[in-house]
Structures are given as structure tokens and as C-alpha cells.
């Protein structure tokens, strides 16, 4: 079983793709998820995608092959915010 991973993403419409704000495994993953919950940031549980993104450094733009699954998450967040 893979270690728990958390990745915080940000999307700015002026940029070509979403990018990683923070990522971590284990205790750091729990801290990232806890900070998001405390701040009211929407969280989507997708362990497979998190494992693929967690290796990216903060500031890294997501790779093109992950555009589709990340777009699904952005649509989920926009729907929660009433913008979708």
C-alpha cells in the first residue's frame, strides 16, 4: 500500500496550467490536508492522482498527461464554489 500523499494545486487563469503549491507524504500529507480543512479549501480524495503529483516540486506546472484528471478536480472545486 502506498504512503498517503497530499498535493495542493493552484490555478490562475493567466497561466497555461495549474501548478503545485505544496506536496508531501505521510505526516506532511496530513498537515497539508489539515491546513486545507482549517482554511476551508475544498479537498478531493484521489489517491492515485496524488501519488502521481506528489513527486513534483512546489511551483512546478502539472504535466500535460495529467491535465484531464486535474481538470476534473478544478471542475469539482468550481461546482462547490457555485461557479461551475
TORKOL-4160 file (C-alpha; in steps of 0.2 Angstrom, whole numbers, padded with zeros to 4 digits, m for minus):
84
<pt num="1" X="0000" Y="0000" Z="0000"/>
<pt num="2" X="0007" Y="0017" Z="m0005"/>
<pt num="3" X="0010" Y="0030" Z="0008"/>
<pt num="4" X="m0003" Y="0044" Z="0010"/>
<pt num="5" X="0000" Y="0059" Z="m0001"/>
<pt num="6" X="m0007" Y="0076" Z="m0002"/>
<pt num="7" X="m0004" Y="0089" Z="m0015"/>
<pt num="8" X="m0011" Y="0107" Z="m0015"/>
<pt num="9" X="m0014" Y="0114" Z="m0033"/>
<pt num="10" X="m0017" Y="0132" Z="m0038"/>
<pt num="11" X="m0024" Y="0138" Z="m0055"/>
<pt num="12" X="m0023" Y="0155" Z="m0061"/>
<pt num="13" X="m0032" Y="0159" Z="m0077"/>
<pt num="14" X="m0017" Y="0169" Z="m0083"/>
<pt num="15" X="m0006" Y="0154" Z="m0083"/>
<pt num="16" X="m0006" Y="0140" Z="m0095"/>
<pt num="17" X="m0009" Y="0126" Z="m0082"/>
<pt num="18" X="m0011" Y="0123" Z="m0064"/>
<pt num="19" X="0004" Y="0122" Z="m0053"/>
<pt num="20" X="0009" Y="0113" Z="m0037"/>
<pt num="21" X="0009" Y="0124" Z="m0021"/>
<pt num="22" X="0014" Y="0111" Z="m0009"/>
<pt num="23" X="0016" Y="0092" Z="m0008"/>
<pt num="24" X="0021" Y="0079" Z="0004"/>
<pt num="25" X="0019" Y="0061" Z="0010"/>
<pt num="26" X="0014" Y="0054" Z="0027"/>
<pt num="27" X="0014" Y="0066" Z="0041"/>
<pt num="28" X="0017" Y="0081" Z="0029"/>
<pt num="29" X="0002" Y="0075" Z="0019"/>
<pt num="30" X="m0009" Y="0075" Z="0034"/>
<pt num="31" X="m0003" Y="0093" Z="0039"/>
<pt num="32" X="m0007" Y="0099" Z="0021"/>
<pt num="33" X="m0024" Y="0091" Z="0022"/>
<pt num="34" X="m0027" Y="0099" Z="0039"/>
<pt num="35" X="m0021" Y="0116" Z="0034"/>
<pt num="36" X="m0033" Y="0115" Z="0019"/>
<pt num="37" X="m0048" Y="0109" Z="0030"/>
<pt num="38" X="m0045" Y="0123" Z="0043"/>
<pt num="39" X="m0044" Y="0136" Z="0029"/>
<pt num="40" X="m0060" Y="0130" Z="0021"/>
<pt num="41" X="m0051" Y="0124" Z="0005"/>
<pt num="42" X="m0060" Y="0111" Z="m0005"/>
<pt num="43" X="m0052" Y="0094" Z="m0004"/>
<pt num="44" X="m0054" Y="0080" Z="m0016"/>
<pt num="45" X="m0049" Y="0062" Z="m0012"/>
<pt num="46" X="m0039" Y="0055" Z="m0027"/>
<pt num="47" X="m0025" Y="0044" Z="m0020"/>
<pt num="48" X="m0019" Y="0039" Z="m0037"/>
<pt num="49" X="m0018" Y="0056" Z="m0044"/>
<pt num="50" X="m0010" Y="0062" Z="m0028"/>
<pt num="51" X="0004" Y="0049" Z="m0030"/>
<pt num="52" X="0007" Y="0055" Z="m0047"/>
<pt num="53" X="0008" Y="0073" Z="m0042"/>
<pt num="54" X="0017" Y="0072" Z="m0026"/>
<pt num="55" X="0034" Y="0070" Z="m0034"/>
<pt num="56" X="0033" Y="0087" Z="m0042"/>
<pt num="57" X="0041" Y="0102" Z="m0033"/>
<pt num="58" X="0032" Y="0117" Z="m0027"/>
<pt num="59" X="0030" Y="0129" Z="m0042"/>
<pt num="60" X="0030" Y="0115" Z="m0055"/>
<pt num="61" X="0017" Y="0116" Z="m0068"/>
<pt num="62" X="0007" Y="0099" Z="m0069"/>
<pt num="63" X="0012" Y="0088" Z="m0084"/>
<pt num="64" X="0001" Y="0088" Z="m0099"/>
<pt num="65" X="m0003" Y="0070" Z="m0097"/>
<pt num="66" X="m0012" Y="0075" Z="m0080"/>
<pt num="67" X="m0022" Y="0089" Z="m0087"/>
<pt num="68" X="m0038" Y="0079" Z="m0089"/>
<pt num="69" X="m0038" Y="0072" Z="m0071"/>
<pt num="70" X="m0033" Y="0089" Z="m0064"/>
<pt num="71" X="m0047" Y="0097" Z="m0074"/>
<pt num="72" X="m0060" Y="0086" Z="m0066"/>
<pt num="73" X="m0054" Y="0092" Z="m0049"/>
<pt num="74" X="m0055" Y="0110" Z="m0054"/>
<pt num="75" X="m0072" Y="0107" Z="m0061"/>
<pt num="76" X="m0077" Y="0099" Z="m0044"/>
<pt num="77" X="m0070" Y="0114" Z="m0035"/>
<pt num="78" X="m0079" Y="0127" Z="m0046"/>
<pt num="79" X="m0095" Y="0117" Z="m0043"/>
<pt num="80" X="m0093" Y="0118" Z="m0024"/>
<pt num="81" X="m0090" Y="0137" Z="m0026"/>
<pt num="82" X="m0105" Y="0139" Z="m0037"/>
<pt num="83" X="m0095" Y="0144" Z="m0052"/>
<pt num="84" X="m0097" Y="0128" Z="m0062"/>
